[in-house]
Amino acid sequence: MSLIQIYNCSGTGNISEKHCRVHWVAVNEEHQNKGIAKALITKILDIYHELGYKDYIYLTTQTWSYAAINIYLGFGFKPYLGEQLPWKSYNFVEENKNAWALIFEKIHECESLKNSAL
């Protein structure tokens, strides 16, 4: 069995049934900041393309994972700002928009701190 697998890449219905998903990318804390996550994402995307997939690929992550989100953005992933998904939310579109504003603010703060330390 391969450590990296591409699955659930076709079907009809909601976003999770229409597109491939990157699921659970993680690096042990003692090995973080060594480029391993970027190497994993690169390999995942390489396999995706080698298998002939051309449609969107998506992922989900925790809103507090600013470093991970910044990595995903660097690979061209974009925030989902579309209509309601099948998650519990009273006002998904507005809550999602506000959450992304906070996330981008935190990423900017982290990048500013990182740059000032150089």
Secondary structure per residue as TSV (DSSP state, phi and psi in degrees):
chain	resnum	aa	ss	phi	psi
A	1	M	-	360.0	135.2
A	2	S	-	-79.3	147.9
A	3	L	S	-68.1	-30.8
A	4	I	S	-115.1	125.6
A	5	Q	-	-132.7	145.4
A	6	I	-	-105.4	128.8
A	7	Y	-	-146.9	170.1
A	8	N	-	55.3	52.9
A	9	C	-	-108.1	18.5
A	10	S	-	-154.4	169.1
A	11	G	-	132.9	-174.0
A	12	T	S	-130.8	159.0
A	13	G	S	121.0	-141.9
A	14	N	S	-75.8	178.1
A	15	I	H	-54.3	-37.8
A	16	S	H	-70.1	-18.7
A	17	E	H	-96.0	-15.3
A	18	K	H	-95.6	-24.3
A	19	H	S	-134.0	155.6
A	20	C	E	-68.3	153.2
A	21	R	E	-128.4	134.5
A	22	V	E	-86.9	124.8
A	23	H	-	-127.2	126.8
A	24	W	-	55.9	71.6
A	25	V	-	-93.8	120.9
A	26	A	-	-147.1	148.1
A	27	V	-	-128.9	132.7
A	28	N	-	-52.3	138.0
A	29	E	G	-52.1	-38.7
A	30	E	G	-71.0	-11.9
A	31	H	G	-114.1	10.1
A	32	Q	T	-73.6	161.4
A	33	N	T	66.2	28.2
A	34	K	S	-118.5	7.0
A	35	G	S	84.9	7.4
A	36	I	H	-68.3	-42.5
A	37	A	H	-61.3	-42.0
A	38	K	H	-63.9	-39.0
A	39	A	H	-64.8	-40.7
A	40	L	H	-63.6	-46.6
A	41	I	H	-62.7	-41.6
A	42	T	H	-58.5	-46.4
A	43	K	H	-64.6	-42.1
A	44	I	H	-58.6	-47.8
A	45	L	H	-67.8	-35.3
A	46	D	H	-61.7	-46.8
A	47	I	H	-62.1	-43.3
A	48	Y	H	-54.2	-48.5
A	49	H	H	-71.1	-38.7
A	50	E	H	-61.1	-32.3
A	51	L	T	-78.3	-3.0
A	52	G	T	89.4	7.8
A	53	Y	-	-74.1	140.4
A	54	K	-	-128.6	-9.3
A	55	D	S	-81.2	-176.5
A	56	Y	-	-63.0	151.1
A	57	I	E	-125.2	138.7
A	58	Y	E	-128.1	167.3
A	59	L	E	-147.9	162.5
A	60	T	-	-125.4	154.8
A	61	T	-	-153.5	170.2
A	62	Q	-	-74.5	144.2
A	63	T	T	-66.1	-19.9
A	64	W	T	-90.3	-0.4
A	65	S	-	-87.3	65.2
A	66	Y	H	-60.4	-41.9
A	67	A	H	-63.4	-43.5
A	68	A	H	-64.0	-45.5
A	69	I	H	-59.5	-41.4
A	70	N	H	-62.8	-39.2
A	71	I	H	-62.3	-47.7
A	72	Y	H	-60.8	-41.5
A	73	L	H	-61.1	-38.0
A	74	G	H	-63.8	-24.5
A	75	F	T	-89.3	1.1
A	76	G	T	97.5	0.7
A	77	F	-	-66.5	144.8
A	78	K	-	-125.3	149.0
A	79	P	-	-60.4	143.0
A	80	Y	-	-82.3	117.2
A	81	L	-	-121.2	25.1
A	82	G	S	-85.9	-157.1
A	83	E	S	-74.8	175.1
A	84	Q	-	-51.4	132.7
A	85	L	-	-100.0	168.4
A	86	P	S	-76.5	48.6
A	87	W	S	-113.9	155.1
A	88	K	-	-72.7	118.4
A	89	S	-	-164.6	136.9
A	90	Y	S	-79.6	-32.8
A	91	N	S	-143.3	69.2
A	92	F	H	-53.1	-49.5
A	93	V	H	-59.4	-47.9
A	94	E	H	-69.7	-43.6
A	95	E	H	-62.8	-41.0
A	96	N	H	-65.3	-44.5
A	97	K	H	-58.9	-46.6
A	98	N	H	-65.1	-39.9
A	99	A	H	-61.8	-44.9
A	100	W	H	-65.7	-34.2
A	101	A	H	-61.5	-43.5
A	102	L	H	-65.7	-41.8
A	103	I	H	-61.0	-47.3
A	104	F	H	-64.9	-34.3
A	105	E	H	-63.2	-45.0
A	106	K	H	-65.4	-41.3
A	107	I	H	-61.5	-43.1
A	108	H	H	-62.1	-42.7
A	109	E	H	-60.5	-45.2
A	110	C	H	-62.6	-44.1
A	111	E	H	-64.7	-39.3
A	112	S	H	-63.6	-42.8
A	113	L	H	-64.2	-42.4
A	114	K	H	-62.2	-45.0
A	115	N	H	-68.3	-34.1
A	116	S	H	-72.7	-22.1
A	117	A	H	-78.6	-16.7
A	118	L	-	-77.0	360.0
